[in-house]
């Protein structure tokens, strides 16, 4: 079965980020989105460790160990970019100043609940980090994730079984099989990977889907 690659998912998310948006890219897969933002679009990338105006990943050998994102990956800084205190960064997140945040997830429910920090494993160290602040502070929340776990279980579920990061916060989901909107009427499919039918997608999904309007 054909699936979108992680690079293709990142490029697809980048298409939906409008000119002038202030955007936070979460740790992991979402950081790839920075590499696909058009150079002719003015988009401001924010990192919770206190950076605004991040550019794409540096070329090999040009990394600056003092210039990193929240995932400790080396980044570049665009002209006019800024550094600031961690507390100021969280004030931006909590104060509703971000237009979009892009996060990974373990599960997303049919109502847009997000679980992305803990699988409920015994003795695991709690580490929700800034995801909770982003989930409730950003005006829109996009999720990037595989459609299924490595064991074939759907990450889209009727109700999350893992501890929640945010309730009803997710607006759009990008997986390796589809792009899906969270609407008041349920999960609505916008796009499906080539060669996969709606009915086949539904069989792989743990929550009811609605076809594209």
N, C-alpha and C positions, 0 to 999 in steps of 0.2 A: 504494500500500500504506500502510495506517495505521501510524503509529509513535507511541510515547509521546513527548511533548515533554520537554525537559530539566526543566521545572518539575514535570511528572508523575513523572518518575524520582526527583527529589529528594523529593517528597511520599511516594512509595512507600518509599523508604529510611527516612524519618522514622517511618513506621508500625512498623518493625522494631526501633527503638531503645527499650529498656525503661526504665522508671522507675529512677532512681538510677544510670544508666550514666555512666561517664567516657568521653568520645568525642573523638577527633581527626578533624577534617574537612580533608582534603588540599586542596592548591591547585587552583583551577579549578572544574570542575563540582561537586565535593563540597561546596563552601562554600554552595551553594544550600540544602542540607539544613537549615541553621540557621533558615531562614525558615519551615519547616513543622513544627517541633517544637511540640507542644501546650503552651500556657502553663500548663496544670494538671499537667504532668509535670515532675518535678525531674530534669533532665539536665544534666550538667556538661561544657561544651565546652572542650577544651584546644587551645592553639595552640603549636607548637614554638618560637615566638619568645618564649614566656614569659608566657602568659595562661591563666588558668583561670576559667571562669564567663562566657564570652562569650554575648551575646544576639544577636538578629537584626541585620541591616544597619540603620544609622540612617536616619531620614527625610532626604530631600534638604534640604541646608542645615544639617543638624545633625551633620555629620561632625566628628570630632576627629582631627586629623592625627597625634596621638600615640597613638591607640588603633586599632591595625590588627592583622590576622591575618598568618599567614606568607606569604600571597600579596600583602601590602601593601594589602589592601582595608580600608576603614573598617568597624569593628564597634562594637557597644555592649557594655557590661559590666553584668551582672545584679547585684543586691544580694548582697553577700558575695563577689563576684569578686575575683581577686588577680592581681598581677604578680610575676614572680620572674626570677631569672637564667636566661639561655639554657642554661647547663650543668645547672641544676636541672630544666629542662623536658625535656632529653634523658635525664636520670636517670629521670624518670617514664616516658618512652617505653621505654627499654631495660630498666627494672626490672619490667615486667609490670603496671604500675599502670593501664593503659588497658584498658577493656573492649572497645571497638570503635574501629577506624580506618576511615575511608571514603576510598578513593583512586581516582584516575583510572588508566587503563592504555592502553598501546599494544597489548598482547597478554596473554591469560591462557591457560594451557595446560589440558589435560584433567585434569592432576594438581594444578592450583591454583598453578602457578608464575606469578609476576608479572613483567612487563616494563613499566616505566612511566617510564623516565628517559632513554632513548637509543634512537634508531632505527638506530644503526650507521653513520650518515652520516659520510663522511670529514671529518676536521678539526673535528668537533663538540666543543664544550667539555664534558668530563665534569661532570655536575651532579646526581648522585643525591640530594643533599641529605638530608633527614631521612626520606625514604620508606623507605629500607632499615631504619632503626631502628624505624619504625612497623610495617613488614611483619612483623618478627620479634618485636616487643615487645608488640603488642596481642593480647588474647585472641582476638579475631575480626577478620578483615579483610573488609570489603565493598568491592567494586569497582563504580564507575559509569562506563559508557562507551557509545559508539555500538557497535552490533553489528558494523558493517562500517566499513572505511576509506572515504574519499571516492572511491576507485577501485573499491569493491565487494568488497574482500578481507575475509574474516572476521577479526575480532580474537580470536575464540575458536579456538584451534588445538590440534593434538595435541601439539606441542612448540614452544616459543617460539624464534623466529629472532633476536630482539633480545636484548641483554645483560639478564640477570636482575636484578631488584631483590630478590626473595626466592624461595625454593624451597618449594613445597607450602604456601604461607601463606594463600591465598585461600579463604574459606568460602562466600561468596555473591556473585553477579554480577548487576547490574541494568543492562540495556541498553534501547535504544529499542524492542526487540521482545519481550523476555522477562525473567523473573527465574529464575535458574538457580543451583542449589546444587552445590558441589564435594563429592562424596562418595567414599568408598573404592571405589565401584563405577563412578565416572565422573561425568559432568555430568548432573544430573537437573533437568528443567524443572519449575518450580513454577507459573509463570503465563506466558501468552502474550498478546500484544496482540490485541484483538478483531479477528476477521476473518482471522487467520492460523492455518493448521493446523499441527500438529506436523510433518508431513512437509514442509511449505513452509519451516518454521523450520530443519529439518535441512539442507535444500538450501542455505541461506544461512550455514551454520555449518561451520567447518573442523575440527570434532572430533565424534565420536559423541555423541549425546544420548540420554537415557533419559526416557520420559514420566513425568509425575507419578504417584506411587504411588496 
